[in-house]
């Protein structure tokens, strides 16, 4: 086996990264390490939890174009995040790209225009690791599309990077701490708020359809996700629009943002 100088330098950097895994310096050092292999503009480590807002473990200080937008994300827009929905389906551990997990009409949604395009910009990939508490994610956002070579590099790193993330997350310690008072609401509370906004109130199924539409699913996508017929999906969409007094996905998004 032969190693060149570049290999030696890589393993030295990897060794220093491993040495910091139990310190707060790990996350920014990991970002520096990864930037030597691929180009990205934002990063955030979160735990996606069933029924609860994401738990942010670490992020870049320059991540967000507007702090108010991120506050809106934590209050309820996370429900429209395709990675949030995908992560809670317990995918296999690995690297996933936005195009792999996003609904068919995601880039046409108001969520994409108002939040994603301003904070993540163009492309996103995530290292996902299912855990008993939820799914651990390291998200990388880019102003351009990730190349096939960069995706391949991430898949090459995944077998050792994902276990390293688990060690660095200190999940049991963080999750055992009392939750601080905050305006963040659970998914159940958000769904109930949306349900009560209808006149008459939306049914549980209509709330599900509304969230899928907001997340970027076409009517065909809604039918596929809920395992119902296309005609039934159309009826649910028509009924919930009538109850909420809206006539488009854009108007539905504005109502959702206003409520939460």
C-alpha positions as CSV (number, residue, x, y, z in Angstrom):
1,X,0.0,0.0,0.0
2,X,1.4,3.4,-1.0
3,X,0.4,6.8,0.5
4,X,1.3,10.1,-0.9
5,X,1.8,13.4,0.9
6,X,-1.8,14.4,0.1
7,X,-3.1,11.2,1.8
8,X,-0.9,11.9,4.8
9,X,-2.3,15.5,5.2
10,X,-5.9,14.3,4.8
11,X,-5.4,11.7,7.6
12,X,-3.7,14.3,9.9
13,X,-6.7,16.6,9.5
14,X,-9.1,13.7,10.1
15,X,-7.1,12.8,13.3
16,X,-7.5,16.4,14.6
17,X,-11.2,16.3,13.8
18,X,-11.6,13.1,15.7
19,X,-9.7,14.6,18.6
20,X,-12.3,17.4,18.9
21,X,-15.4,15.2,18.7
22,X,-16.2,15.8,22.4
23,X,-15.8,19.5,22.3
24,X,-17.9,22.5,21.0
25,X,-15.1,23.2,18.5
26,X,-16.0,20.0,16.6
27,X,-18.8,21.4,14.5
28,X,-16.9,24.4,13.0
29,X,-13.9,22.2,12.6
30,X,-16.0,19.7,10.7
31,X,-17.3,22.5,8.4
32,X,-13.7,23.5,7.7
33,X,-12.8,19.9,7.0
34,X,-15.6,19.4,4.6
35,X,-15.0,22.6,2.8
36,X,-11.6,21.2,1.8
37,X,-13.5,18.6,-0.2
38,X,-16.6,20.4,-1.5
39,X,-18.1,23.9,-1.8
40,X,-21.1,24.9,0.4
41,X,-22.4,28.1,1.9
42,X,-24.4,27.2,5.0
43,X,-24.4,24.3,7.4
44,X,-26.6,23.3,10.4
45,X,-26.7,20.2,12.6
46,X,-30.3,19.4,13.8
47,X,-32.3,16.6,15.3
48,X,-35.6,16.1,13.5
49,X,-38.1,14.9,16.1
50,X,-41.6,13.4,15.6
51,X,-44.3,15.9,16.6
52,X,-41.8,18.6,17.7
53,X,-39.8,21.4,16.1
54,X,-36.2,20.5,15.1
55,X,-33.6,20.7,17.8
56,X,-30.7,22.8,16.5
57,X,-27.4,21.4,17.8
58,X,-25.0,23.7,16.0
59,X,-25.0,26.0,13.0
60,X,-23.0,28.6,11.2
61,X,-23.3,32.2,12.4
62,X,-23.8,33.4,8.8
63,X,-26.4,30.8,8.0
64,X,-29.6,32.9,7.7
65,X,-30.4,35.8,5.5
66,X,-33.0,36.9,8.0
67,X,-33.3,35.8,11.7
68,X,-37.0,36.3,11.6
69,X,-37.3,33.8,8.8
70,X,-35.5,31.2,10.9
71,X,-37.8,32.0,13.8
72,X,-40.8,31.4,11.5
73,X,-39.2,28.1,10.4
74,X,-39.0,26.9,14.0
75,X,-42.5,28.1,14.8
76,X,-44.1,26.0,12.0
77,X,-42.5,26.3,8.6
78,X,-40.4,23.2,9.4
79,X,-43.6,21.2,8.6
80,X,-43.1,22.2,5.0
81,X,-39.4,21.3,4.9
82,X,-39.1,18.2,2.6
83,X,-36.1,17.0,4.7
84,X,-38.2,17.1,7.9
85,X,-40.9,15.0,6.4
86,X,-38.4,12.6,4.8
87,X,-36.3,12.2,7.9
88,X,-39.3,11.2,10.0
89,X,-40.0,8.3,7.7
90,X,-36.8,6.6,9.1
91,X,-34.7,6.4,6.0
92,X,-31.6,4.4,5.9
93,X,-28.5,6.2,7.2
94,X,-26.7,8.0,4.4
95,X,-26.4,11.1,2.2
96,X,-29.5,12.5,0.6
97,X,-29.8,15.3,-1.9
98,X,-32.8,17.7,-2.1
99,X,-33.9,16.4,-5.5
100,X,-34.2,12.9,-4.0
101,X,-36.5,13.9,-1.2
102,X,-38.5,16.9,-2.4
103,X,-42.0,16.6,-3.7
104,X,-42.7,17.0,-7.4
105,X,-43.7,20.7,-7.2
106,X,-41.5,21.8,-4.4
107,X,-39.6,24.5,-6.3
108,X,-42.9,26.1,-7.3
109,X,-44.1,26.5,-3.6
110,X,-44.3,29.7,-1.7
111,X,-42.2,28.0,1.0
112,X,-39.4,27.5,-1.5
113,X,-39.6,31.1,-2.8
114,X,-39.9,32.8,0.6
115,X,-37.7,30.6,2.8
116,X,-35.7,28.0,1.1
117,X,-34.4,30.2,-1.7
118,X,-33.3,32.9,0.8
119,X,-31.6,30.7,3.3
120,X,-30.5,27.6,1.6
121,X,-30.5,29.2,-1.8
122,X,-30.3,26.5,-4.6
123,X,-29.2,23.0,-3.5
124,X,-29.0,21.1,-0.2
125,X,-27.7,17.7,0.9
126,X,-28.0,16.1,4.3
127,X,-26.2,13.4,6.1
128,X,-29.1,11.6,7.9
129,X,-28.7,9.2,10.8
130,X,-31.9,7.6,12.4
131,X,-31.7,7.5,16.2
132,X,-34.2,6.5,19.0
133,X,-34.9,10.2,19.7
134,X,-35.4,11.1,16.0
135,X,-33.2,11.6,13.0
136,X,-29.9,13.4,13.3
137,X,-29.0,15.6,10.3
138,X,-26.1,17.6,9.1
139,X,-27.4,19.8,6.4
140,X,-25.1,21.6,3.8
141,X,-26.7,24.3,1.6
142,X,-25.2,25.7,-1.6
143,X,-25.8,28.6,-3.9
144,X,-25.2,26.2,-6.8
145,X,-26.0,22.6,-7.5
146,X,-23.6,20.1,-5.9
147,X,-21.6,18.2,-8.5
148,X,-21.6,14.4,-8.9
149,X,-18.0,14.4,-7.6
150,X,-19.0,16.2,-4.5
151,X,-22.0,13.9,-3.8
152,X,-19.6,11.0,-4.4
153,X,-17.2,12.4,-1.9
154,X,-19.9,12.7,0.7
155,X,-21.0,9.2,0.2
156,X,-17.4,8.1,0.6
157,X,-17.2,9.9,3.9
158,X,-20.6,8.8,5.2
159,X,-19.5,5.4,6.8
160,X,-17.2,7.2,9.3
161,X,-18.8,10.7,9.4
162,X,-22.3,9.6,10.5
163,X,-21.0,7.7,13.6
164,X,-18.8,10.7,14.4
165,X,-21.9,13.0,14.3
166,X,-23.6,10.7,16.8
167,X,-20.7,10.9,19.2
168,X,-20.5,14.7,18.8
169,X,-24.2,15.4,19.3
170,X,-24.4,14.7,23.0
171,X,-28.1,13.9,22.4
172,X,-28.9,12.4,25.8
173,X,-27.4,15.3,27.6
174,X,-29.2,17.9,25.6
175,X,-32.6,16.1,25.5
176,X,-32.5,15.6,29.3
177,X,-32.4,19.3,29.9
178,X,-35.7,21.1,30.5
179,X,-37.1,22.9,27.5
180,X,-36.9,26.6,27.7
181,X,-40.0,28.7,27.2
182,X,-40.3,29.6,23.6
183,X,-43.0,30.4,20.9
184,X,-42.3,27.0,19.3
185,X,-45.3,24.8,18.9
186,X,-45.7,21.1,18.5
187,X,-46.9,19.7,15.2
188,X,-50.2,18.7,16.8
189,X,-50.8,22.2,18.0
190,X,-50.0,23.7,14.6
191,X,-52.3,21.2,12.9
192,X,-55.1,22.0,15.3
193,X,-54.7,25.8,14.7
194,X,-55.0,25.2,11.0
195,X,-58.0,22.9,11.5
196,X,-59.9,25.5,13.6
197,X,-59.2,28.2,11.0
198,X,-61.6,26.6,8.6
199,X,-65.3,27.4,8.5
200,X,-66.5,24.8,9.2
201,X,-63.3,23.3,10.8
202,X,-61.1,21.2,8.5
203,X,-61.1,17.5,8.9
204,X,-58.0,15.6,9.9
205,X,-57.6,14.4,6.3
206,X,-58.0,18.0,5.0
207,X,-55.3,19.2,7.3
208,X,-53.0,16.5,6.0
209,X,-53.8,17.5,2.4
210,X,-53.2,21.1,3.2
211,X,-49.7,20.5,4.6
212,X,-48.8,18.2,1.6
213,X,-49.9,20.9,-0.8
214,X,-47.9,23.6,1.1
215,X,-44.9,21.2,1.0
216,X,-44.9,21.0,-2.7
217,X,-47.0,17.9,-3.6
218,X,-49.2,18.2,-6.7
219,X,-52.7,16.7,-6.5
220,X,-51.2,13.5,-7.9
221,X,-48.5,13.6,-5.3
222,X,-51.1,14.0,-2.5
223,X,-53.0,11.0,-3.8
224,X,-49.8,9.0,-3.9
225,X,-48.7,10.0,-0.4
226,X,-52.1,9.3,1.2
227,X,-52.8,6.2,-0.9
228,X,-56.1,7.7,-2.1
229,X,-57.6,8.2,-5.6
230,X,-56.8,11.3,-7.6
231,X,-60.5,12.3,-7.5
232,X,-60.6,12.0,-3.7
233,X,-57.5,14.2,-3.5
234,X,-59.1,16.8,-5.7
235,X,-62.3,16.8,-3.5
236,X,-60.2,17.3,-0.3
237,X,-58.3,20.1,-2.0
238,X,-61.5,21.8,-3.2
239,X,-63.2,21.5,0.2
240,X,-60.3,22.8,2.3
241,X,-59.8,25.8,0.0
242,X,-63.5,26.6,0.4
243,X,-63.4,26.3,4.1
244,X,-60.3,28.5,4.4
245,X,-61.5,31.0,1.9
246,X,-58.5,30.7,-0.4
247,X,-58.1,29.8,-4.1
248,X,-54.4,29.1,-4.6
249,X,-51.4,27.5,-3.0
250,X,-49.9,31.0,-2.6
251,X,-52.9,32.2,-0.6
252,X,-52.8,29.0,1.5
253,X,-49.2,29.7,2.3
254,X,-49.9,33.3,3.4
255,X,-52.7,32.0,5.7
256,X,-50.4,29.3,7.1
257,X,-47.7,31.9,7.8
258,X,-50.2,34.3,9.4
259,X,-51.5,31.6,11.7
260,X,-48.1,30.5,12.9
